[in-house]
Amino acid sequence: MRRKEKGLSFVEKKKRINAHVLREIFSMAFGTFAAVFLAVVLTFSMGMRTNTVGVSMEPTLYNGDEILINRFLYILSQPKRGDVVAFLPGGNPNAHYYVKRVVAVPGDTVQIQDGILYVDGVAEDGEAFDKMEEAGIAENEILLGEDEYFVLGDNRNGSEDSRSGNIGPIKRETIYGKVWFRIKSRNGMGWVE
């Protein structure tokens, strides 16, 4: 009869993977994959990824910034003042998307005097944007129609926008969606406000 020796043992015991732990690992991996897949599908089915063209939205967006556009939002609601929108000028499907900020909505009156924007007779905050050198068609007061929006670039003196006769107030049906996120930019990744 042999006696079992007492003391230290240097024999490693093999560890076995528990079936429960393995199920948890696969469950977490599948959940992560499903969430990423769903996010990608929703982004590209209800939105669009594009690049900004030009300097008209500096310093908010720079030339060549990659942005995401939410086209689903405006199915449920209407553009509001301050929204950054993407639209096709004149509804031309062969043009690139213009990206501008909504400054006036249907029923508002718009006028630019001495380089300052007036919406319904109230002056825009003078510190937020540069004084405009050109008033364009907004030199005289404009009453926006039922489905018209007045848009301006944040770089007011380097923007072709609703002040230009060839663009003017834009129609609701030409607005593709709201610009909500920048993917690649000098400003880094983040929300567009």
Buried (B, 14 or more C-beta within 10 A) or exposed (E): EEEEEEEEEEEEEEEEEEEEEEEEEEEEEEEEEEEEEEEEEEBEEBBBEBBBBBBBBBEBBBEEBBBBBBBEBBEEEBBEEEBBBBBBBEEEEEEBBBBBBBBBBBEBBBBBEEBBBBBEEEEBEEEEBEEBEEBBBBEEEBEBEEBBBBBBBBBBEEBBBBBBEEBBBBBBEBBBBBBBBBEEBEEEEEEBE
